Amino acid sequence: MADFFVHSTAIVDSEQIGAGTRIWAFSHVLKGAVIGEQCNIGDHCFIEGGAIIGSRVTMKNSNMVWEGVTIADGAFIGPHVFFTNDLYPRSPRLQEAAHRYENHGWLSETHIGYGASLGAAAVILAGITVGEFATIGAGAVISKDVAAHALMVGNPARQIGWVCRCGLRLDIRQDQNAKCHCGDEYGLAEEGLHRISAK
């Protein structure tokens, strides 16, 4: 007996679903997809073979996660986030482009870091890495890699600040440290935000 929940209207072809995961109405998980433990996959999600979703991931309604997309543990994927996996897409059935799709050379892998959050309707272009605990604002278009703890908004997305592990925005300047309400303390260095102490 499966130790995960699948709604009666969902289709799950993968055998790699972790314990305690819940897959809700009208979602479809293809063979070869991997989903970790204690995840919540909302209504109308499509997860393609070759996609990898870690444990304790929250995925809201109407997401499509393609082959080559890896989502690390603890990430939050808001509703209607758009992932891609091909920087120069053509139909593989188009005679002039069919040779490109004879192997996986076309595939550009995308990585969403541990504890990161992607806001509703964000667009993540193929080949991007979003760092751990980063926050992507609703509707943002991410066309380049995102640093850990970065707060990104707009189209094209730009960084407007930093966020704590708990998700709250930090009031931090280059020459000062910042303490979050949760008790974590951070500083800024040339390589980005770093945690000095934890609660």
C-alpha positions in Angstrom: 0.0 0.0 0.0 1.4 3.4 -1.0 2.5 5.7 1.9 1.6 8.8 0.0 -1.8 10.3 -1.0 -3.1 10.7 -4.6 -6.5 12.3 -5.3 -8.9 10.1 -7.3 -8.7 12.5 -10.3 -4.9 12.7 -10.4 -2.7 10.4 -12.6 0.6 9.2 -11.1 2.8 7.1 -13.4 6.0 7.5 -11.4 7.0 5.0 -8.8 9.4 7.5 -7.1 7.1 9.3 -4.7 8.2 9.9 -1.1 6.3 9.0 2.0 3.8 11.5 3.2 3.5 13.4 -0.1 0.1 14.6 -1.2 -0.9 14.9 -4.9 -4.1 16.7 -5.4 -6.9 16.9 -8.1 -6.2 16.7 -11.8 -2.4 16.6 -11.4 -0.3 14.3 -13.6 3.1 12.9 -12.6 4.9 11.1 -15.5 7.0 8.0 -15.2 10.6 9.0 -14.3 9.7 12.0 -12.3 11.0 12.0 -8.7 9.1 13.6 -5.8 10.5 13.5 -2.2 8.8 13.1 1.1 6.2 15.3 2.8 5.5 17.4 -0.4 2.2 19.0 -1.2 1.5 19.1 -5.0 -1.6 21.3 -5.7 -4.4 20.9 -8.2 -3.6 20.9 -12.0 0.1 20.4 -11.8 2.1 18.5 -14.5 5.4 17.0 -13.6 7.4 15.6 -16.5 9.7 12.5 -16.4 13.2 13.7 -15.5 12.0 16.4 -13.2 13.3 16.1 -9.6 11.5 17.6 -6.6 13.0 17.3 -3.2 11.3 16.7 0.2 9.0 19.1 2.0 8.3 21.2 -1.2 5.1 23.1 -1.4 3.8 23.4 -5.0 0.7 25.5 -5.5 -1.9 25.0 -8.2 -1.2 24.9 -12.0 2.5 24.4 -12.2 4.3 22.6 -15.0 7.7 21.2 -14.1 9.7 19.9 -17.1 12.6 17.5 -17.5 15.8 19.1 -16.4 14.2 21.1 -13.5 15.5 20.3 -10.0 13.7 21.7 -7.0 15.6 21.3 -3.7 14.2 20.5 -0.3 11.9 23.0 1.4 11.2 25.2 -1.7 7.9 27.0 -2.2 6.6 27.2 -5.7 3.7 29.7 -6.0 0.7 29.2 -8.4 1.3 29.4 -12.1 5.1 29.5 -12.0 6.6 29.0 -15.5 9.7 26.8 -15.9 11.5 26.2 -19.2 14.2 23.8 -20.3 15.2 24.8 -23.8 16.8 28.1 -24.7 16.2 27.8 -28.4 13.0 25.8 -28.7 11.7 24.3 -31.9 9.2 21.5 -32.4 11.2 18.2 -32.4 8.8 17.2 -35.2 10.0 20.1 -37.4 12.2 18.6 -40.1 14.7 21.5 -40.1 15.3 21.2 -36.3 14.8 17.4 -35.7 18.6 16.8 -35.6 18.9 19.0 -32.4 16.6 16.7 -30.6 18.3 13.4 -31.4 20.0 13.5 -28.0 19.7 15.7 -24.8 22.2 18.4 -26.0 19.3 20.9 -26.2 18.4 20.5 -22.5 19.3 23.4 -20.2 19.0 22.4 -16.6 17.4 24.6 -14.0 18.1 24.4 -10.2 15.9 25.9 -7.5 17.9 26.0 -4.2 17.0 24.8 -0.7 14.3 26.8 0.9 13.8 29.2 -2.0 10.4 30.8 -2.8 9.1 31.5 -6.3 6.1 33.9 -6.3 3.0 33.5 -8.4 3.5 33.6 -12.2 7.2 34.0 -11.9 9.1 33.0 -15.1 12.3 31.0 -14.7 14.3 30.8 -18.0 16.1 27.6 -18.8 19.6 27.0 -17.3 19.1 29.3 -14.3 20.2 28.5 -10.7 18.2 30.2 -7.9 20.2 30.2 -4.7 19.1 28.8 -1.4 16.5 30.9 0.6 16.2 33.4 -2.3 12.8 35.0 -2.9 11.4 35.6 -6.4 8.6 38.2 -6.5 5.3 37.6 -8.2 5.5 37.9 -12.0 9.3 38.4 -12.0 11.2 37.1 -15.1 14.5 35.5 -14.0 17.0 35.5 -16.9 20.2 35.1 -14.9 21.4 33.2 -11.8 20.1 34.4 -8.4 22.3 34.7 -5.3 21.4 32.9 -2.1 19.0 35.0 0.1 18.4 37.5 -2.8 15.1 39.3 -3.2 14.2 39.7 -6.9 11.4 41.6 -8.6 10.4 42.9 -12.0 10.9 42.1 -15.7 13.7 41.6 -16.2 14.2 40.8 -12.6 16.5 42.9 -10.5 17.7 42.5 -6.9 16.1 44.9 -4.4 17.3 43.4 -1.1 18.0 40.3 1.0 15.8 37.9 2.9 16.3 35.8 6.0 16.0 32.0 6.1 12.5 32.5 7.6 11.5 34.6 4.6 11.3 38.1 6.0 13.1 41.0 4.3 16.3 42.2 6.0 17.2 45.8 6.7 20.9 45.5 6.0 23.6 47.8 4.6 27.2 47.0 3.5 28.8 48.3 6.6 26.3 47.0 9.2 24.9 43.7 10.3 21.2 43.0 10.5 19.2 40.9 13.0 15.9 39.4 11.8 12.8 39.1 14.0 13.4 35.3 14.1 16.8 35.9 15.8 19.2 35.1 12.9 21.9 37.7 12.3 23.5 38.5 8.9 26.3 40.5 7.4 27.2 41.5 3.9 30.5 40.6 2.3 31.8 40.8 -1.3 30.5 37.3 -2.0 27.0 38.2 -0.7 24.9 37.7 2.4 26.3 35.4 5.2 24.7 34.3 8.4 26.7 35.3 11.5 24.6 33.7 14.2 21.3 31.9 14.5 18.6 32.0 17.2 
